[in-house]
Amino acid sequence: MKSLIATLWAESLKIRKSGIFWLSFVFFAFITLMMGLLMFIQMHPEITGKLGIIGTKASLLRFGEPGWKNYFVLLNQGIAAIGCIGYGFVTSWVFGREYSDRTVKDILALPVSRSYIVLSKFIVIVIWSILLALVFFIFAIISGKIAGLPGWSVQVVSAFTRTFAAISLLSILLCTPVAFFASVSRGYLLPFAFIILTIMLANFTGIVGLGPYFPWSIPGILSVPRNEDIHLTTVSYLILSITSIMGYAGTLAWWRFSDQK
């Protein structure tokens, strides 16, 4: 237990001292502010001309009747997309930087189990990702309040909160394969390519109706209102869970048994 605490402290210290940590919060907050701006323009189309190209593009988008309910649907779709990218970036940075900074040999030379090193990295990734989700959630509410959206109710907010939390959790669970590819490739390039590939495949599988069986499509499906054509089943969540477990097991096996050079 002392070894785990020591590795957790070391990982958290490296993250807190990094500018990436704070920039990630700024990025997630900025996304929600832009979403709030889009809804505000939907409510006040007369200001489109004053905002230039931003107003013109926003006016071309249609999110239904501007209000908290449709705004929350937009936010859930946003966290499903931005979450997979953002949480994946966090994971690739936490694992990949050890190789790019050439500190992996120093870490492996410490009298600490490699299993604890991997576990501590995943713990800080989960905490970091949860903090990002909270920033997204808080600034989303603030942006909606500033925009003056109508239709606020406890029922609407509760439904949004439950769905938002579920989407965030599922997106975080899908980060383990990213860690595996960051470890295998000893850097950032392959995990970034993997993230982009999964997003493309998520869109494709959704089009052909296989979304419920492709792990990276599941958060996106959960973010949209339910329909009879595409819906998630127990098998969907089982596939996602197995994918997450395999990613963690693969990462752990690589760090424990691979010849680190």
C-alpha positions as CSV (number, residue, x, y, z in Angstrom):
1,M,0.0,0.0,0.0
2,K,2.9,2.4,0.8
3,S,4.3,1.7,-2.7
4,L,0.9,2.6,-4.3
5,I,0.7,5.8,-2.3
6,A,4.2,6.7,-3.3
7,T,3.6,6.2,-7.0
8,L,0.3,8.0,-6.8
9,W,2.0,11.0,-5.2
10,A,4.7,11.0,-7.9
11,E,2.1,10.8,-10.7
12,S,-0.1,13.5,-9.3
13,L,2.9,15.8,-8.8
14,K,4.0,15.4,-12.4
15,I,0.5,16.2,-13.6
16,R,0.1,19.3,-11.3
17,K,3.4,20.7,-12.5
18,S,2.4,20.3,-16.1
19,G,0.8,23.1,-18.1
20,I,-1.3,20.4,-20.0
21,F,-3.2,19.8,-16.8
22,W,-4.6,23.3,-16.6
23,L,-5.0,23.8,-20.4
24,S,-7.3,20.8,-20.5
25,F,-9.7,22.5,-18.1
26,V,-9.6,25.7,-20.2
27,F,-10.4,23.7,-23.3
28,F,-13.4,21.9,-21.8
29,A,-14.7,25.1,-20.3
30,F,-14.3,26.9,-23.7
31,I,-16.3,24.1,-25.5
32,T,-19.3,24.6,-23.1
33,L,-19.2,28.4,-23.5
34,M,-19.3,28.0,-27.3
35,M,-22.3,25.7,-26.9
36,G,-24.0,28.2,-24.7
37,L,-23.3,30.9,-27.4
38,L,-24.9,28.7,-30.1
39,M,-28.1,28.4,-28.1
40,F,-28.1,32.1,-27.3
41,I,-27.9,32.8,-31.1
42,Q,-30.8,30.4,-31.7
43,M,-32.8,32.5,-29.2
44,H,-31.7,35.8,-30.6
45,P,-31.3,35.4,-34.4
46,E,-31.2,39.2,-34.8
47,I,-27.7,39.4,-33.5
48,T,-26.3,37.0,-36.2
49,G,-25.0,39.8,-38.4
50,K,-23.2,41.4,-35.5
51,L,-21.2,38.3,-34.7
52,G,-19.8,37.8,-38.2
53,I,-18.9,34.4,-39.4
54,I,-19.6,32.8,-36.0
55,G,-23.1,34.1,-36.0
56,T,-23.6,33.0,-39.6
57,K,-22.5,29.4,-39.0
58,A,-24.5,29.2,-35.7
59,S,-27.6,30.3,-37.5
60,L,-27.3,27.5,-40.0
61,L,-27.4,24.9,-37.2
62,R,-30.7,23.8,-35.8
63,F,-31.0,22.3,-32.3
64,G,-34.8,22.4,-32.1
65,E,-36.6,24.8,-29.9
66,P,-34.0,26.6,-27.8
67,G,-34.4,25.6,-24.2
68,W,-32.7,23.6,-21.4
69,K,-34.0,20.2,-22.7
70,N,-32.5,20.6,-26.2
71,Y,-29.4,22.3,-24.7
72,F,-28.8,19.3,-22.5
73,V,-29.1,16.9,-25.5
74,L,-26.5,19.0,-27.2
75,L,-24.2,18.9,-24.2
76,N,-24.6,15.1,-23.9
77,Q,-23.6,14.7,-27.5
78,G,-20.7,17.1,-26.9
79,I,-19.3,15.2,-23.9
80,A,-19.7,11.9,-25.9
81,A,-17.4,13.3,-28.6
82,I,-15.1,15.6,-26.7
83,G,-14.9,13.1,-23.8
84,C,-13.5,10.3,-25.9
85,I,-11.0,12.7,-27.4
86,G,-10.1,14.5,-24.2
87,Y,-9.9,11.5,-21.9
88,G,-8.0,9.7,-24.6
89,F,-5.5,12.6,-24.9
90,V,-5.1,12.6,-21.1
91,T,-4.3,8.8,-21.2
92,S,-1.9,9.0,-24.0
93,W,-0.1,11.9,-22.3
94,V,0.2,10.2,-18.9
95,F,1.7,7.0,-20.5
96,G,3.4,8.4,-23.6
97,R,5.3,11.2,-21.9
98,E,7.4,8.7,-20.0
99,Y,8.9,7.6,-23.3
100,S,9.1,11.0,-24.9
101,D,10.8,12.5,-21.8
102,R,13.0,9.4,-21.5
103,T,12.0,8.9,-17.8
104,V,10.6,5.4,-18.2
105,K,14.0,3.8,-17.3
106,D,14.2,5.8,-14.2
107,I,10.7,4.7,-13.2
108,L,11.3,1.1,-13.8
109,A,14.6,1.2,-11.8
110,L,12.6,2.2,-8.7
111,P,12.0,-0.5,-6.1
112,V,8.3,-0.4,-6.8
113,S,6.1,-3.0,-8.5
114,R,5.3,-2.2,-12.1
115,S,1.7,-3.2,-11.4
116,Y,1.5,-0.3,-8.9
117,I,3.0,2.1,-11.5
118,V,0.3,1.2,-14.0
119,L,-2.5,1.2,-11.4
120,S,-1.4,4.7,-10.1
121,K,-1.4,6.0,-13.7
122,F,-4.9,4.8,-14.3
123,I,-6.1,6.2,-11.0
124,V,-4.8,9.7,-11.8
125,I,-6.3,9.4,-15.3
126,V,-9.7,8.6,-13.8
127,I,-9.4,11.5,-11.4
128,W,-8.3,13.9,-14.0
129,S,-11.0,12.8,-16.4
130,I,-13.7,13.2,-13.7
131,L,-12.5,16.7,-13.0
132,L,-12.7,17.5,-16.7
133,A,-16.3,16.2,-16.7
134,L,-17.1,18.3,-13.7
135,V,-15.7,21.4,-15.4
136,F,-17.7,20.7,-18.5
137,F,-20.9,20.2,-16.4
138,I,-20.4,23.3,-14.2
139,F,-19.6,25.6,-17.1
140,A,-22.4,24.2,-19.1
141,I,-24.9,25.2,-16.5
142,I,-23.3,28.6,-16.2
143,S,-23.4,29.1,-20.0
144,G,-27.1,28.1,-20.1
145,K,-28.0,30.5,-17.3
146,I,-26.1,33.3,-19.0
147,A,-27.9,32.6,-22.3
148,G,-31.2,32.7,-20.4
149,L,-32.6,29.4,-21.7
150,P,-36.2,28.6,-20.8
151,G,-37.6,25.3,-19.5
152,W,-35.4,24.8,-16.4
153,S,-36.8,22.1,-14.1
154,V,-35.6,19.6,-11.6
155,Q,-36.8,16.7,-13.7
156,V,-34.9,17.9,-16.8
157,V,-31.7,18.6,-14.9
158,S,-31.9,15.2,-13.1
159,A,-32.3,13.3,-16.3
160,F,-29.4,15.2,-17.9
161,T,-27.2,14.6,-14.9
162,R,-27.8,10.8,-14.9
163,T,-27.1,10.6,-18.7
164,F,-24.1,12.9,-18.5
165,A,-22.5,10.8,-15.7
166,A,-23.1,7.6,-17.6
167,I,-21.6,8.9,-20.8
168,S,-18.6,10.2,-19.0
169,L,-18.0,7.0,-17.2
170,L,-18.3,4.9,-20.3
171,S,-15.9,7.2,-22.1
172,I,-13.4,7.0,-19.3
173,L,-13.6,3.2,-19.4
174,L,-12.6,3.3,-23.1
175,C,-9.3,4.9,-22.3
176,T,-7.5,1.7,-21.3
177,P,-6.8,0.6,-24.9
178,V,-5.3,4.1,-25.6
179,A,-2.9,3.4,-22.7
180,F,-1.9,0.1,-24.3
181,F,-1.1,1.6,-27.6
182,A,0.8,4.5,-26.0
183,S,2.9,1.9,-24.1
184,V,3.5,-0.3,-27.1
185,S,4.4,2.5,-29.4
186,R,6.4,4.3,-26.7
187,G,4.9,7.7,-27.5
188,Y,1.9,9.8,-28.6
189,L,1.5,9.2,-32.3
190,L,-0.1,5.7,-32.4
191,P,-2.6,6.4,-29.5
192,F,-3.6,9.7,-31.3
193,A,-4.1,7.8,-34.5
194,F,-6.1,5.1,-32.6
195,I,-8.4,7.8,-31.1
196,I,-9.1,9.3,-34.5
197,L,-9.7,5.8,-36.0
198,T,-12.2,4.9,-33.3
199,I,-14.1,8.1,-33.8
200,M,-14.3,7.5,-37.5
201,L,-15.4,3.9,-37.0
202,A,-18.0,5.0,-34.4
203,N,-19.6,7.2,-37.0
204,F,-19.5,4.4,-39.6
205,T,-20.9,1.7,-37.4
206,G,-23.7,4.0,-36.3
207,I,-24.7,4.6,-40.0
208,V,-24.8,0.8,-40.8
209,G,-26.6,0.0,-37.6
210,L,-23.8,-1.7,-35.7
211,G,-23.3,1.0,-33.2
212,P,-24.6,-0.9,-30.2
213,Y,-21.9,-3.5,-30.7
214,F,-18.9,-1.1,-31.2
215,P,-17.6,0.1,-27.9
216,W,-16.8,3.7,-29.0
217,S,-20.2,4.2,-30.5
218,I,-22.0,3.4,-27.2
219,P,-21.5,6.8,-25.5
220,G,-22.7,8.6,-28.6
221,I,-25.8,6.4,-28.8
222,L,-26.5,7.0,-25.1
223,S,-26.3,10.8,-25.7
224,V,-29.2,11.0,-28.1
225,P,-32.9,10.6,-27.2
226,R,-34.0,7.0,-27.4
227,N,-35.4,5.7,-30.6
228,E,-36.7,2.3,-31.7
229,D,-34.2,1.8,-34.5
230,I,-31.0,1.9,-32.4
231,H,-30.9,1.1,-28.7
232,L,-28.4,-0.3,-26.2
233,T,-28.7,-3.7,-24.6
234,T,-26.9,-5.6,-21.9
235,V,-24.6,-7.0,-24.6
236,S,-23.6,-3.5,-25.5
237,Y,-22.4,-2.7,-22.0
238,L,-20.8,-6.1,-21.7
239,I,-18.7,-5.5,-24.9
240,L,-17.6,-2.1,-23.6
241,S,-16.6,-3.6,-20.2
242,I,-14.6,-6.4,-21.8
243,T,-12.9,-3.9,-24.1
244,S,-11.9,-1.8,-21.1
245,I,-10.7,-4.8,-19.1
246,M,-8.6,-6.1,-22.1
247,G,-7.0,-2.7,-22.5
248,Y,-6.0,-2.6,-18.8
249,A,-4.8,-6.2,-18.9
250,G,-2.8,-5.5,-22.0
251,T,-1.2,-2.4,-20.6
252,L,-0.3,-4.1,-17.4
253,A,1.1,-7.1,-19.2
254,W,3.3,-4.8,-21.4
255,W,4.7,-3.0,-18.4
256,R,5.3,-6.2,-16.5
257,F,6.7,-8.5,-19.1
258,S,7.9,-6.4,-22.1
259,D,11.6,-5.7,-22.4
260,Q,11.6,-1.9,-21.8
261,K,14.4,-0.3,-23.8
